[in-house]
Amino acid sequence: MTDYNAIAEAYIAAWNETDAAVRKAKMDAAFTSAVSYRDPIMQGDGHGGIDALIAGVHGQFPGFRFRLKGSADGFGDNIRFSWGLGPDGVDAVIEGSDFATIEGGRLSAITGFLDRVPG
């Protein structure tokens, strides 16, 4: 049986990691080598592309952290979950929902939606 929450938590852990060397191991655990990511404002392919996206988010929002909102949901090789991004201890400034395909317990294709972005 697939543990959708564990998959979503591995994804969030990779996005929250600021140390590039540590993040590499977390990305290996969360993503297939041919992973793709798409949302309305950015896209990346493979671990290098995703790593650049993550580094960019940390550069633009220093000190912000991703948090899962509720539990992940899925069926078969599909997963969906929602997240918030903001400083620790306060409400999320940005919120989104991601839908992804799972391959071998790791994410292989992610489509992100931005549910709330500040004006």
N, C-alpha and C positions, 0 to 999 in steps of 0.2 A: 504494500500500500504506500502511496506517495505521501510524504509529509510536506504539504504545501506551506505550512508556517515556517518550517526549517529552511525551505528554499527561499522564501521571501526574506527571512532573517539574514541569510547568507548574503543576499543581494544588498540589503541595507547596510550590513557590516562592511562590505566592499566600498560602498559609496561614502561611508563615514570615515574611512581610514585616511589619515593625512600623510602618513609615512609611506612613500612610494614602494619601498622594499617590502614592507609588511603587507601593503595593499596587493602586491603581486600574488602572494599566497592566497589572499582572500578572493581575488579575482579567479584564480585557478579553481577554487572550490565552488564559486558561484556561477561561472560562465564557461560554456564550451569555447574552444579556441576560435571557432568561426562565428562567434556571437555577433548579432547586429542589434543596434539600438536606434530607435527613431522616436522623436517627439516633435511638436510644432516648431521648436526653435533650435534643435541640435540633433546631430546624428553621428554615429560612430560604428566602425566595424572592427572586429577582432579585439584582442586584449589591448593592443596599442591604442586603438581608437577610443575604446571605453575608458582607458586610463586617462587619456587626454581630456575627455569630458568631465571625469571626476575631478581631476586637478583644476580644471577651469571653474567648476562650481565652488571648490574650496577657495580659489583665488578671488572669486566674485563675492562670496559670502563667508568670510573667515569666521570661524567659531560656530557656524550653523551646523546642525545635526539633523539627519533624517530619522524619522520615527514611523513605525508602522501604525496605521489607524485601523484598529480592529484586527480581525483575523484574515489570513489569506483564504481564498476559495479556489477550487479547481475541479477539473474532471479530466481523466486521461492524462494527456500530455499538455494540458492548458492550465494556466494559473492567472488569477487576477488578485490584486491587492491595492490598497490605498495607503498613502504616506503623507506626512507633513514635514516641512523643512523650516527650521528656525533655531534661534538660540535656546540653549537648555533653560528650563524653568519658565518658559513663556509659551503662549499659543503659537502654533506654526504660522509663518508669514506666507508661505507658499504651500499649496496642497495639490496632490495629483493622484492619478490612478494608473497603474500599469497592467498591461495584459501581455502574457508571454507564452512561449512554447518551451517545453521542457524536453531535454534529451539526456538520458543517462543521469537523471537527478540534478542536472544543471540547466541554466537558462541558455537558450540558443537564439531566440529572436524576441526582442522586447519592443512593444509599442507603448509609449507613454502619452498620457493626456494630462494637461494642466487644468485642474479644477478651480483653483483660486490663485491669482497672481496679483500683487499690489499694482495699483494704477500708476 
